[in-house]
Amino acid sequence: MHLLFICNFLSFLAFLPSSVYASVLAIDYGADGIKASLMKPGVPFDVLLNKDSKRKIQASVAWKNGDRLFGADAYNMASRVPKDTFSSLKFLQAAPSDSPIVNYYGTISSAELVETSRRTVGLKRSDGSEWSVEELIAMQFAYIKHLAEAVAGEKVYDVIVTVPPFYSQFERDAVADAIEIAGLRTLALVNDGTAVAVNYAMTRTFTTPETHIIFDAGASAIRATVVTFDAMKDAAKTTTITVSGVGYDRITGGTELDRRLREILIAAFNNKHKRDIRGDQKGMAKLWKEAGRVKAILSANNEAMAAVESAAFDLDFQAKVTRAEFEEACADLVPRFAQPIWDALVNAGLSLENISSVILTGGSTRTPMIQAAIKAAVGEDKIALNVNADEAAVLGAALHGASLSRQFKTKSFKVSDISVHNIQASYFATSASPSARPRTISTLIFPAGSKVGTKKTLTFKRKEDFAIWLDYKNLVAPGFPMQILEAEISGVSEALQNLTDLGAVEPVVKATLSLSESGFVSVTDAVAFGEIKDESITGKLKGFFGAGSSASPEETETGSAENTPPRDTEAASSTASPSASSNSSAPEETEVKKPVPKENTIPLNITVKFVSIPPMTVAEKKTARSRLRAADAQEAAKTRREEARNSFEAYLYRLRDLLEDDNQASPFKKCSKESERATISEKLDSSFNWLHEKGDDADTPQFLDKRSTLETLERPIIHRYQEIEAFPRALNTSQMWNWSTRLFLTEAKANLTAEAAAGLPSKWTAEELAALEKTLLDHESWLNEWVEKQKSVKFNEDPVIETTEMKARAKVLETHLQKLVKRKVPKQTKPKTTSSATTSSTSPTPEPTAESNTSSEGTTTTPAAPPEQETVPPVQAHDEL
């Protein structure tokens, strides 16, 4: 739906002063493209445009001659520098270096992959430098940040990023790390299907509950999200958006279709030219780009002509591809297109009859075979095309981000999302004997379908330090680990002893586990708790009536949890090496309703360790950020150098044109001497020679110095012309103030005499008028003397009188005159009742034209416009140099 309809539901100002306004950036990061939107008061709510005014930005970064390129510029470099062009990085987020997805990535990209110290994937440039996936994605986020700041006119920090709902904690960590490296703050991570649901709800009202399926077919995957929309019966008429089921396929997306279409083109090239193009990286990159173009054509036509000039081995390539041929190559994928819908319905416990519509979004939903599969599965009457397939996710994310910020006021809505993976907590049970092998106990803490923002508290009966492991119960993706983190809880013995000394009975340890709104799971709190009995009569009465302090923390709490992941931050760090934990007894899950008094609890230390794929440490992120800043600084310096060179070269050609102009009446020729032109010409020739010989190796200061030398020679000529242009106006202004002052003095003296005769008070004294007259005579004398001298000055000679000095001296006279003009008539000490006459006083204005005004205190006369006076400008105005 058009953005104007969405804007009608927003009120961004929220009655806040401008000093506290903030911006929220939303990024929909895909394997193929990026969309971004900025929420800022006073800025239209829309999708951000790149430098080419495109709404979609290619998710690519490349290097060309040491310069980084982004978007389409980077994507187009793949056929020229395939080893320095990196696209579709979303597939590699947090991927273990030996996982199947890494091998799959090798079939769609020519980039050279390396293993990082964290056993994830990095990419290697042709110059040997290596970059982690987080760093490369951070570069793209920083590029989006720069675009947003250009629109906002201020720094942008808070960002909300869409992620697939099936993303594991490892992948969410990778996104959060990239955000931090880019100099942004994670406001939230939002599942892309949920973001589309927010966008859908913002323009609609729901009188009865409606359940829809958001079917999102993107480049990297297909996912289906079951969402129920309803309205609360509150004053704000809050719209509730509840996710109840998710289904997905991690591979069957637009990229896989492109890969299979490229296989068709590869076979056609090899059959025609009897040579294998797979060995030519540039040729493979060209066919990849052509496959994307042909796929778009086949979405609306039954056949398309593929054509690549000099595809490989200096051979041109042409081939006709039919839609039937393409669909045959993808026949095995057809059953997988609609499977996420059935999986989502099963997870939600619903059937197709409960669904109002299937809302299509994502660029791959335009592919006819995907549309046909969905229509066959749910029926054509269920298909809805009522959201923008490309932009609904980013606009919904922006609206959701605005609702999380206190700086905005949006339509009231409440989002309830879920996690799609089973998460369990594991720990060692207490051994029967010191020599017995400890037994591991696993408890399903957050089963698939758990609401995000949930907290659960486990109660442990133990006396020593222990550890809790958080793991996925099932495999989240092929090749990905199942272990998430290990949380060591220490300080147990001392805390329990302190509680015992206070009179606590059977103290225990309570550990709180959180599933944040952004999908991060962690151990957020651990305390030693004990019930302290009060044996006094008052205490017993309180206990009898239920007011005792024997309550323990709740086992389950639903609410807003921290959106930041459980890992190293700038403020605190945690140990990153895995280790075995001590034995522990089985926890007891209890549910209570009373809050815990502070004196009953003692906080314990929690040390988080990452036993499989660790997120980046603080030191690693600082290093990565420094690398990006160094690249930014290097590119900025190079940009300044190029600007200095281009400016210097343009200046040389302009100066040469002035020297070679045959028109002797041109301003430059009239205002310059032959000797000056000869000097400039000689210096100009040497500058051209220097530019051609050494310009490629020169730095920015050298270009600036060379230009400054020529400007020093040209400056006197420019100054003469500027003085010639400014002199008439400055002279007229000086003469105007002379005339206005003389007129004022004439009338003021007459009024002074009349007022003295009538015994009336006067504004001025004779001494003040005499002082003004002296200032006038001095100014007239100086002006006449130097104007006469200026008459004899030639065009190509320096002026003997500067207009700046003329303005300064005229200002002295103006100030003196205005001081007297603005003075008020003093009050009379003895009012006269027999006088019927009024006293005239003169109050001229500094303008050459004025009006007469009459007040109760007397008549104030302003001088009329001065007569035409003969100004004596030494020269006439000319065209610009």
DRENVEX-984080 format. One record per residue (C-alpha): residue in one letter; x negated, z, y. Coordinates in steps of 0.001 Angstrom, whole numbers, plus 500000, padded with zeros to 6 digits. Each point is the difference from the previous one (the first is absolute). Example, Ala and Ser with C-alpha at 12.3 -4.5 7.8 and 13.67 -1.06 7.14 Angstrom:
! DRENVEX-984080
A/487700/507800/495500
S/498630/499340/503440
//
This chain:
! DRENVEX-984080
M/500000/500000/500000
H/498815/499227/503448
L/497967/502687/501702
L/502338/500210/502988
F/502641/501573/497786
I/497547/502619/498827
C/498930/500771/503548
N/503599/500880/500888
F/499726/503048/497766
L/496796/501340/501485
S/499422/502317/502915
F/496266/500378/500245
L/499684/502030/503175
A/501531/503167/498587
F/499903/501540/503485
L/496271/500660/499725
P/497551/499797/502888
S/497737/496992/499900
S/496950/502190/499557
V/500984/500851/496426
Y/501006/496533/498863
A/498209/498868/496877
S/499860/496872/497883
V/500717/499578/496316
L/498520/497032/498188
A/501619/498704/496819
I/498089/497770/497582
D/501418/498146/497026
Y/496816/499166/498127
G/500442/497373/497315
A/497728/498085/497678
D/500678/496784/501888
G/501045/500987/503504
I/500263/502870/502460
K/502856/500789/502319
A/499781/502649/502674
S/502338/501542/502550
L/499465/502376/502903
M/502379/502726/501112
K/499329/500986/503595
P/502345/500854/502874
G/500249/497051/502326
V/498708/497497/497443
P/502547/497688/498307
F/500493/500869/496350
D/498735/496999/498108
V/497350/498742/497630
L/496503/499878/501470
L/498542/496575/500632
N/496405/499068/499340
K/497808/498057/502435
D/501652/496764/498822
S/503487/501456/500611
K/500699/500100/496272
R/502263/502712/498598
K/498316/500001/496601
I/496281/500725/499741
Q/498076/498886/496943
A/498576/502985/498098
S/496467/498632/500125
V/496657/500883/501517
A/497021/497649/500110
W/496598/499555/501589
K/498793/496878/501763
N/496513/499973/501483
G/500043/503772/500084
D/503392/500197/501739
R/502998/501566/498317
L/503206/498002/499856
F/503492/501225/499229
G/503347/498500/499148
A/500317/496238/499657
D/496495/499476/501400
A/498596/502014/497103
Y/502301/498480/497383
N/498999/496473/500991
M/496324/500846/499549
A/500427/500419/496236
S/499379/496304/499365
R/496800/500104/502050
V/498486/503421/499271
P/501798/501308/496884
K/497425/502763/499489
D/500652/501348/503499
T/503800/499808/499922
F/502036/502840/498498
S/503752/499770/499435
S/502641/501612/497757
L/498138/503321/500180
K/503180/501901/499231
F/499421/499297/496307
L/496724/501934/500121
Q/501102/503188/501745
A/498505/502915/498010
A/499632/497722/496967
P/497368/501179/497491
S/497239/497446/499698
D/500775/499421/496306
S/503787/499749/500336
P/501927/496824/499061
I/501125/499473/503602
V/496375/499425/501011
N/499701/497225/497425
Y/503262/498564/501245
Y/498684/500026/503561
G/497059/497919/498818
T/502427/497229/499030
I/501437/499712/503512
S/496922/500607/502153
S/496376/498817/500101
A/498798/503224/501613
E/497167/501828/498304
L/501075/503434/498779
V/497752/503036/499599
E/500505/503576/498826
T/499959/502808/502561
S/498616/503503/499542
R/503605/501166/499449
R/500365/497516/497103
T/502427/497907/501994
V/499510/496454/501266
G/497982/498737/502915
L/499387/496463/501221
K/496664/498423/500744
R/499324/497558/502811
S/497618/497083/499851
D/497480/501964/502090
G/499876/502737/497379
S/502012/502618/501891
E/502641/501826/497998
W/503359/501230/501243
S/502524/502200/498262
V/503618/498894/499825
E/500926/502901/502290
E/497549/498779/502641
L/501256/496418/499875
I/503616/501095/500281
A/499025/502417/502783
M/498591/497018/501921
Q/503393/498325/499780
F/501781/503200/501066
A/497601/500294/502952
Y/500804/496402/500945
I/503726/500822/499954
K/499253/503127/502035
H/498259/497850/502614
L/503013/497678/500220
A/502328/502984/500390
E/497890/501590/502728
A/499998/496735/501933
V/503812/500134/500008
A/500318/503756/500562
G/497413/500152/502758
E/498666/503213/498499
K/498283/501339/496912
V/502047/499984/496798
Y/499304/502602/497320
D/503043/500789/497840
V/500828/497484/497292
I/502494/499702/497169
V/499105/497584/497206
T/502214/498566/497270
V/498860/500302/496394
P/501607/498922/496719
P/501991/502847/498407
F/497918/499729/496824
Y/496746/500788/501791
S/498075/502809/498351
Q/498325/502809/501884
F/496703/498107/499724
E/501428/496965/501769
R/501705/502112/502647
D/496671/501747/500586
A/498378/496600/500522
V/502605/499077/502615
A/499593/503337/501786
D/496202/499617/499972
A/500235/496514/501500
I/502299/501329/502712
E/497554/502768/500903
I/496993/497666/500009
A/501884/497721/502394
G/500312/502856/502505
L/503698/500618/499353
R/502018/503006/498846
T/502329/499871/497011
L/503457/500869/501239
A/501446/499134/496595
L/499878/497587/497110
V/503428/498560/499250
N/501095/498041/496949
D/500743/496445/501030
G/503446/499921/498370
T/500916/503154/501913
A/498772/498418/503235
V/502282/497000/499422
A/502884/502403/499347
V/499376/501697/503375
N/500034/496620/501700
Y/503253/499113/498237
A/501669/503283/500985
M/499088/499944/503691
T/502537/497289/500843
R/502813/501188/497772
T/502405/502883/499619
F/501262/501235/496649
T/503478/501459/499747
T/499654/500311/496225
P/496907/500214/497798
E/498420/496653/499179
T/497322/499358/497398
H/497751/496978/500278
I/496856/498705/498333
I/497095/498996/502222
F/498294/497206/498041
D/496562/499414/501487
A/497960/497095/498622
G/496671/499998/501782
A/496660/498388/499383
S/498569/502720/497748
A/503029/501387/498177
I/503750/500163/499577
R/501892/503238/500500
A/503653/501011/500052
T/501271/503121/501761
V/503481/501477/499494
V/501165/501508/503296
T/503230/501758/500914
F/501177/500044/503609
D/502462/502564/501267
A/500961/501826/503194
M/499901/503755/500465
K/502876/501809/501652
D/497850/501444/502733
A/500165/499538/503759
A/497212/497425/499970
K/501690/498014/497202
T/496716/499953/498138
T/499505/497127/497586
T/498527/501084/496686
I/497719/497624/498097
T/499483/501206/496442
V/497712/498260/497526
S/501042/500641/496407
G/498099/497459/497909
V/497016/497662/500132
G/498845/497165/497743
Y/496918/497842/500403
D/497623/497422/498585
R/496431/500337/501320
I/498897/496397/499396
T/502975/497637/500085
G/499947/499112/503688
G/499266/497094/502260
T/496257/500138/499330
E/500552/499453/496280
L/502179/496983/500799
D/497235/498633/502234
R/497462/500553/497248
R/502045/498047/497474
L/500648/497203/502449
R/496281/499778/500695
E/499417/499655/496259
I/502202/496916/500109
L/497892/498578/502838
I/496759/500864/498174
A/501171/498165/496893
A/501034/496994/502082
F/496595/499870/501754
N/498023/500382/496778
N/502033/497351/498201
K/499685/497535/502873
H/496318/500429/500812
K/498734/501190/496584
R/498159/502875/501667
D/500786/503719/499914
I/500771/501265/503496
R/499836/503621/498823
G/496273/499985/500571
D/500418/499230/503706
Q/501010/503090/501964
K/500892/498074/503143
G/502091/497577/497969
M/501857/502869/498330
A/500689/501561/503394
K/501353/496676/501277
L/502314/499646/497016
W/501181/503605/500484
K/501016/499244/503560
E/501642/496744/498932
A/501929/501789/497237
G/501587/502282/502584
R/501008/497019/502109
V/501449/498103/497036
K/501950/503079/498834
A/501686/500242/503408
I/500972/496318/499801
L/501374/500359/496478
S/502246/502828/501226
A/502074/497351/501801
N/499109/496782/498138
N/499831/498815/496420
E/496509/498603/500356
A/497007/500225/502293
M/496785/498081/500518
A/496817/502038/499847
A/497135/498525/502019
V/496570/501484/500663
E/497347/498048/501833
S/496568/500386/498413
A/501317/502585/497591
A/496723/500206/498054
F/496981/497860/499188
D/500864/497855/503055
L/503161/498885/498206
D/503432/499892/501582
F/502931/501304/498020
Q/503622/498944/499879
A/502656/500890/497458
K/503776/500211/499814
V/501451/503283/498821
T/503645/500363/499034
R/502080/503135/500110
A/500816/499567/496316
E/496302/499942/499144
F/499411/503117/502073
E/502911/501885/498455
E/498869/499035/496505
A/496602/501554/500711
C/501784/503207/501043
A/502631/500037/497262
D/498673/503184/498410
L/500385/501825/503320
V/503710/499280/500432
P/501221/502965/497895
R/497722/502279/502000
F/501461/499029/503369
A/503236/501988/499551
Q/498654/502760/497728
P/499196/502370/502896
I/503706/499988/500880
W/500993/501228/496544
D/497204/502576/500013
A/501110/501329/503382
L/503611/500281/498836
V/498951/501895/496880
N/497865/502387/502043
A/502910/500573/502382
G/502483/500496/497147
L/502218/497243/501362
S/501335/496644/498860
L/500395/496721/501817
E/503663/500827/500658
N/498876/502832/502297
I/498018/497602/502191
S/501483/498447/503134
S/497276/497380/500454
V/496439/499029/499188
I/498153/499595/503299
L/497200/497460/499749
T/496831/500550/501964
G/496394/498888/499705
G/498598/496514/500418
S/500117/499116/496302
T/503798/500319/499914
R/500033/496519/501537
T/498621/498576/496741
P/502919/498242/498245
M/499083/501205/496494
I/500031/503644/501162
Q/503311/499543/501786
A/501478/498330/496938
A/498828/502835/497756
I/501538/502648/502264
K/503285/498116/500330
A/500193/499603/496240
A/499389/503704/499535
V/502357/501519/502590
G/502302/497151/500973
E/499882/497903/503120
D/502696/502099/501684
K/497679/503030/499943
I/497166/498250/501842
A/499603/501024/503660
L/497716/498316/502515
N/500816/502320/502899
V/496512/501260/500888
N/496928/498181/501258
A/498068/499328/496790
D/496618/500164/501740
E/500500/502657/502668
A/502604/502474/498729
A/497371/502267/498442
V/497798/500342/503074
L/502943/500459/502356
G/501507/502616/497719
A/496635/501754/499768
A/499742/500033/503791
L/503465/501538/500317
H/499153/502573/497358
G/496730/500800/501763
A/501846/500452/503293
S/502376/502446/498330
L/497025/502052/498779
S/498539/500180/503506
R/501414/502374/502596
Q/499401/497452/502718
F/502944/497795/499015
K/503688/500314/499500
T/501574/497579/497539
K/503201/499678/498115
S/500308/503126/497876
F/499177/499383/496365
K/498620/501978/497071
V/497776/498367/497399
S/499693/501356/496471
D/497408/498190/497884
I/498669/500563/496490
S/496789/499834/497996
V/499900/497542/497100
H/497337/501652/497825
N/500080/503076/497763
I/497548/502591/501335
Q/499007/502998/497908
A/497938/503119/500516
S/497543/501065/497297
Y/498113/503256/499539
F/498284/502048/497310
A/501979/502610/498132
T/498535/503415/499395
S/497838/500020/496889
A/500863/502387/497215
S/496335/500879/499653
P/496816/499279/501983
S/498776/497591/497318
A/503288/498083/499694
R/500281/496568/501537
P/502306/500062/503039
R/503314/498274/499640
T/501167/497593/502729
I/503575/500302/501189
S/501681/497199/501980
T/503131/500401/502081
L/501933/497102/501529
I/500154/501009/503633
F/501288/496899/501759
P/501753/497684/497554
A/500659/496389/500957
G/502861/499958/502465
S/498973/503238/501718
K/500745/500077/503684
V/497006/499834/502268
G/499553/502999/502265
T/500526/502301/497034
K/498052/503203/499310
K/499780/501929/496773
T/498417/503388/499389
L/498481/501063/496693
T/499446/503645/499140
F/496916/500899/497932
K/499237/503324/498302
R/496223/500075/500146
K/497123/502100/501159
E/497192/497472/500493
D/499440/496821/501952
F/501549/496911/498409
A/500639/496289/500561
I/503033/497728/500078
W/499759/496302/499162
L/502541/497570/501445
D/500352/496852/497886
Y/502287/497063/499446
K/501816/500409/496703
N/500112/496251/499480
L/497708/497141/500948
V/500753/498915/503579
A/498150/496678/499727
P/497746/498367/497400
G/496478/501327/500319
F/500907/502751/502466
P/499245/503637/499092
M/502697/502569/499429
Q/498132/503000/501440
I/500824/500555/503675
L/498149/503144/501033
E/498884/503447/498978
A/500786/503052/502136
E/497857/503069/499439
I/501641/503248/501069
S/497471/502731/500721
G/499979/503557/501315
V/502595/501061/497440
S/498344/503175/498668
E/499346/501524/503404
A/503478/499144/501286
L/501736/501493/496964
Q/497916/503154/500279
N/500938/500368/503668
L/503680/499650/499137
T/499645/502537/497200
D/498379/502440/502398
L/503003/499541/502283
G/502304/500970/497153
A/501062/496563/498780
V/501369/499832/496476
E/498753/497142/497801
P/498780/497708/502816
V/499998/496266/499284
V/498655/496788/501483
K/502369/497482/501544
A/498847/496414/500588
T/502079/497611/502093
L/499888/496305/499098
S/501261/497453/502518
L/501132/496388/499821
S/499741/498871/503619
E/502255/497552/501805
S/497219/497416/499710
G/499736/500475/496228
F/496872/502166/499813
V/499972/502787/497437
S/497835/503068/500500
V/499645/503737/499560
T/500737/501140/503522
D/500104/503768/499673
A/498972/502771/497637
V/500602/503721/500450
A/499729/503194/498048
F/503400/501731/500012
G/501070/503403/498895
E/503119/502107/500316
I/499196/503236/501781
K/502354/502816/499046
D/501093/502367/502769
E/500637/503341/498281
S/501473/501634/503100
I/503721/500669/500234
T/500325/497278/502672
G/498127/497522/497817
K/502147/500778/496985
L/503174/499551/502032
K/498719/496638/501283
G/499208/498950/496460
F/503413/501138/498785
F/501790/497939/502653
G/497831/496929/499412
A/497824/500364/503074
G/496781/500617/498112
S/496942/497875/500131
S/499888/498926/496371
A/500776/496376/500737
S/497546/497248/499071
P/499573/496500/501366
E/502465/497293/499187
E/499196/497803/497035
T/501363/496898/501721
E/500276/499207/503681
T/501133/496748/501521
G/498790/499212/503440
S/497405/498226/502069
A/496512/500182/498523
E/496759/498916/501605
N/499535/496229/500110
T/496229/500286/499804
P/498415/499752/496558
P/498261/502970/498326
R/496438/498989/500767
D/497108/500329/502407
T/500860/499979/503684
E/498063/500467/503201
A/500950/503686/500061
A/499315/500982/496418
S/498347/498594/496938
S/500231/500675/496287
T/497658/499703/497083
A/500092/496621/498311
S/498331/500695/496660
P/502161/500761/496957
S/499458/503139/497985
A/501677/501918/497239
S/502376/502772/500915
S/500435/503447/498585
N/502633/500921/497481
S/503463/500827/501226
S/503261/501116/498640
A/503167/497975/500018
P/501861/500079/503285
E/503492/501227/500415
E/502358/498033/502217
T/502308/502284/501879
E/502594/499322/502616
V/500761/502563/502679
K/501789/500002/503304
K/498357/502686/502102
P/496938/499418/502180
V/496773/501757/499142
P/498830/502765/502367
K/496514/499335/501299
E/498641/503317/498724
N/500892/498921/496438
T/497826/496866/500012
I/496303/499234/500322
P/498900/496377/500541
L/497640/498520/497422
N/497392/497298/500388
I/500773/496480/498798
T/497189/497528/499319
V/501104/496448/499253
K/497918/497772/497760
F/500628/496367/499157
V/499213/499309/496379
S/500679/496242/499821
I/500246/497794/503092
P/499059/502162/502975
P/501109/499061/503488
M/497299/499425/502557
T/498272/503136/501200
V/499690/500952/503652
A/496393/498823/500016
E/500923/496667/498408
K/502795/499429/502510
K/497716/500867/502901
T/497431/497540/498706
A/502640/497322/499550
R/501372/500641/503476
S/496506/499747/501432
R/499503/496662/498248
L/503221/498675/501465
R/499121/501271/503460
A/496573/498411/499728
A/501638/496708/499048
D/502414/500349/502915
A/497160/500752/502405
Q/497933/497101/498727
E/502908/497611/500356
A/500831/501349/503446
A/496394/499503/501092
K/500047/496492/498602
T/503255/499287/501799
R/498530/501245/503282
R/496931/497833/499428
E/502110/496918/499334
E/502115/500702/503061
A/496844/500455/502105
R/498533/496756/498687
N/503186/498007/500493
S/500443/501427/503485
F/496382/499216/500891
E/500235/496455/498680
A/503270/499375/501854
Y/498409/501357/503183
L/497042/497624/499642
Y/502248/496975/499691
R/502124/501082/502964
L/496903/500448/502148
R/498654/496648/498898
D/503265/498332/500998
L/499745/501555/503471
L/496454/498712/500447
E/500809/496501/498767
D/503137/499628/502098
D/499544/496963/502285
N/502513/501288/502513
Q/497863/501327/502839
A/503072/501603/501572
S/500563/502255/497013
P/499882/503720/500789
F/496913/500516/497849
K/498042/497233/501718
K/501121/501025/503519
C/499163/503672/499481
S/496617/499496/498342
K/496619/498867/501200
E/497954/497274/498382
S/497271/502475/499105
E/502543/502310/498347
R/501444/497188/497930
A/496515/498952/498915
T/499173/503541/498882
I/503262/500314/498112
S/499504/496603/498377
E/496528/500926/498802
K/501222/503294/498584
L/502994/498281/498446
D/497810/497532/498093
S/497839/502789/498633
S/503122/501932/498951
F/501341/496994/498096
N/496666/499591/498241
W/499899/503694/499104
L/503568/499888/498680
H/499276/497043/497731
E/496684/501348/498737
K/500560/503732/499779
G/503733/500502/500444
D/500683/500406/496284
D/497630/502963/499781
A/500734/501609/503364
D/501932/503225/500319
T/502754/500992/502405
P/497770/501545/502743
Q/497932/496809/500175
F/503060/497862/500663
L/501171/502444/502639
D/496565/500082/501674
K/499718/496211/500087
R/503408/499694/501568
S/499274/502785/502482
T/496910/498129/501220
L/502013/496870/500785
E/502835/501991/501538
T/497477/501624/502354
L/499035/496538/501259
E/503594/498872/500328
R/501362/503181/501528
P/498946/499256/503642
I/501799/496656/499855
I/503147/501584/498639
H/499777/502735/502619
R/499842/497469/502840
Y/503049/498186/498755
Q/501922/503245/499523
E/499114/501077/503540
I/501143/496630/501359
E/503316/500454/498220
A/500516/503614/501065
F/498777/499766/503610
P/503154/498542/501666
R/502261/502661/498536
A/497611/502830/500896
L/499665/498674/503575
N/503762/499712/500446
T/500460/503551/498746
S/497391/501322/502451
Q/501569/498133/502918
M/503457/501234/499016
W/498882/503612/500219
N/498354/499312/503349
W/503237/498561/501361
S/502186/502779/498534
T/497725/502701/501420
R/499898/498435/503470
L/503784/499673/500067
F/500363/503603/498903
L/497612/501239/502694
T/501840/498087/502735
E/503371/501482/499186
A/498666/503443/499065
K/498279/500382/503371
A/503200/499017/501809
N/502033/502486/497965
L/497417/502716/500594
T/500315/499518/503788
A/503815/499991/499859
E/500160/503069/497826
A/497618/501897/502227
A/502135/499172/503037
A/503155/501146/498217
G/498377/503136/498662
L/500521/498990/496406
P/497538/500696/497190
S/498022/497045/498769
K/498718/499012/496561
W/496529/499254/501292
T/497544/501164/502537
A/498070/497810/502388
E/496787/500921/498171
E/501385/498797/496668
L/501070/496669/501493
A/496605/499616/501597
A/498288/500630/496683
L/502172/497377/498312
E/499233/497538/502786
K/496269/500580/499512
T/500344/499313/496273
L/501890/496798/500838
L/497391/498804/502489
D/497183/500719/497559
H/501769/498021/497286
E/500786/497072/502294
S/496456/499887/501269
W/498485/500061/496528
L/502453/497397/498690
N/499441/497549/502868
E/496225/500316/499732
W/499746/499353/496278
V/502698/497360/499812
E/498014/497997/502523
K/496906/500394/497859
Q/501947/498920/496883
K/501013/496730/501705
S/496454/498725/499778
V/499600/500794/496288
K/499991/496991/497676
F/501870/499756/496714
N/496872/500432/497867
E/498689/502960/501997
D/500788/503649/499428
P/502651/501393/502374
V/498784/502245/502800
I/503193/502033/499864
E/501515/501200/496745
T/503753/500172/499563
T/499587/503428/498379
E/498502/501304/503244
M/502773/498344/502021
K/502624/501729/497868
A/498225/503348/500283
R/499797/499850/503805
A/503615/498871/500271
K/500955/502904/497768
V/498417/502435/502452
L/502156/498629/502807
E/503104/499962/497771
T/499534/503640/498995
H/499505/501117/503600
L/503116/498131/501126
Q/502218/501210/497133
K/498999/503587/500693
L/501570/499782/503451
V/502954/497831/499011
K/501216/502402/497310
R/499880/503054/502248
K/503361/501624/500687
V/501331/500866/503490
P/499353/503696/500703
K/503001/502261/500540
Q/501047/500784/503591
T/499445/503610/501087
K/502785/499917/502619
P/502918/497669/499256
K/501306/498136/503018
T/503761/499605/500244
T/500159/497957/503226
S/497855/497156/498818
S/501858/497011/498621
A/497010/497789/499614
T/498099/499520/496801
T/496320/499863/499672
S/498424/496946/498531
S/497108/500177/497639
T/498282/497248/498294
S/499437/499931/496249
P/498561/496722/498934
T/499577/499037/496417
P/496858/498445/498603
E/501892/496896/499011
P/499889/496946/502216
T/503825/499943/499998
A/502158/503049/500654
E/503408/501280/501106
S/501181/502467/502646
N/501466/503321/498866
T/501797/502652/502091
S/500124/503686/499134
S/501517/503054/501669
E/496566/501045/501190
G/499341/496822/501924
T/499498/496325/499751
T/497163/498823/497799
T/498947/496458/500583
T/497953/498076/497469
P/498094/496968/501187
A/501371/496605/499265
A/498088/497501/497932
P/496673/499116/501597
P/499738/496591/501548
E/498141/497321/498154
Q/496353/500756/500576
E/497169/497679/499541
T/497930/501178/497094
V/496572/498638/499738
P/499192/499737/496322
P/496535/498582/499544
V/501057/497777/497085
Q/503064/498646/498266
A/501189/501051/496540
H/498877/497860/497102
D/500856/499571/496361
E/498733/502571/497568
L/496488/499727/498694
//
